[in-house]
């Protein structure tokens, strides 16, 4: 319908004409017994997933979101690790993987996630391009977690680099902005 009615006003008319109006269109029905059963991806996720497995002609790349942060001075990676594990406990999509058949599966249990921390003496011994190359391939969507995060500490300057690469399979535009 969105292609046949490309403006918001015309699309709103179609939604209003739908039997039961918008309430029936977006009704959420809790199904706690199915929480750990695979469920279909939304359209954009399926497109990204298919793009990873088709020939190089169509892309054949892992779609991911990369961010890099720098921290000067005091930073406690163990607190970051603890906070991320608390988030994992609370949010089921942080325990999700994509099955071989292209469905989303929220894992019931995952191991405690460990934050890799690399220590180097000074900037001259820090190879940022190599660190980026290692992480920029993107996480495998069939393996948990659907992100890669590592911290690099330059001891002589007490300078920290935080590298984060996240599968788009678990992000939407709002979540990407929060990161």
N, C-alpha and C positions, 0 to 999 in steps of 0.2 A: 504493500500500500504506500510505503514512503516514496517509491519512485513514481507512482501514479499521482500522488498528491504531495509534491515537493515543498510546499510551504507549511509552516506550523499551523496556520489558520485552516488550511484545507485538511491537513492530517487530523486536527482537533475535531473537525466535523465528522470524519470517518470514525474516530474513537467514540464520539457521542452517539453515533448511530448504531454502534455495536450493542448487541443485546445485553442488557444489564449495565451498560455504561462502563466507565473505567474501573469501577470496583471489582468486577469480575475479571478484568484483564490482568490485574496485578495482585490477585489474592494469593497470599502466602499460606501454605498449609504445612504446619510442622509435622515431620515424620521421624521422630527420634529413633525408631527401630531401624531406619534405613541410613542412619548417619554415616556408617562406615561401608556402605554399598557404593560401587562406582556410579557416577551420574554423568550425563552428557556435558560436553564443553559448550560454552556459548559460541556463537558464530565466529567472532574474531579469534578466539582461542583455537578453534578448529582450523581456521585459515593459517595461523602461525604454525600449528602442529603439522599440517600438510606441507607447508613450505619447507619444513626441515627435512622431509623424507622424499621429496620429488627430485627429479634430476636437476643438475646445475643450471639448466636452461631457465627454470622457473625460480631459482634462488638457492634452494638447498642449504639454507643457513639457519643457525640457531638464533632465534630472536630473543634478545636480552637487553637489559637496561643497565648501563654502567655509570657509576658515580665515584668520584674521588674526593676525599676530604683531607685537609691538613689541619693539624692541631699543634699550636706552639705551647710548650710548657707542660703543665700538669695534666695527665690523662691516666685513667685507671682502666686498662683493658679487662681486668677481671670483673669490674662492675658492669661493663658493657656486655660481657658474656652472660652474666647473671640476668641482666635486664632482657636480653634477647631470649634466653630460656624461659623467662616468665611470660613473654609475649607468645612464644611457641605453645606453652601450656594453655593459654587463654584463647588463641585464635586457630580454629581447625584448618584454615587454608595454609597456615604456616607448616602444617604437617601433611600437605597434599603432594601427590605425584600424578603424573599422567600415565595411564596404563598403556600397554602395547597396542590395544585396540582403540586408543584415543578417547578414553573417558577419564574423568577426574576421580581420584580416590583419596579420601582423607584417611591417613593412617591412624589407627587407634593409639599406638604408642610409637614413640621415636626415642632414640638414645639422647642423652644429654649432649647438647651441641657445644663443641669446643672452638674457641676463637684462636686461630693461628696468629702468633705474634713472632715477628722476625726482628732480631736485634742486630744492628750494625754499628760500628764505631763512629763513622763520620760520613758526610755526604759523598766523599770520593769513593767509598766502598759500597755505596747504595746504588743498585742498578734498577732504577724505576722502570725503564722500558722493558726489562726482563720480567719484572713483577707484573706489569700490565699484560704482557704477552701471555703469561701463565694463566691469568684470570679471565682474559677477554674472550676465550673460546665459548663462554657461556655454560651454565650448568646443564647437565643431562636431565631432561624433564621426567625421565623414568626413575630417577634416583633422588632420594631425599638427602639434603634439602635442595629446594629449587633456587638456591642462591649460593654465592661464594663471597666470603668476606674475610679479609685478612688485614692485619695491622703491621706496619713497619716502623720501628723506633730507631731514630738516629741519635744515639746516646750522647755524643759530644755536644749536640745542640738542643737536646731534649725536644726534638721535633718528631711528630708522628704523621704518618700517612695511613689513611684508612681507605682501602680499595673494596668496592662493593659491586658485584655483578649479579643481577637478579633476572630470573626467567620471566618473560612477559606473561607467561601462563598464569602467574599468580598476582599480576598487577592490573590495575585499571589506571586511568588518568589521574584520579584523585590520590591513589596510593603512591603512584610514582612521584607526585608532587610533595608528598609528606616525607619521602626518603630524602 
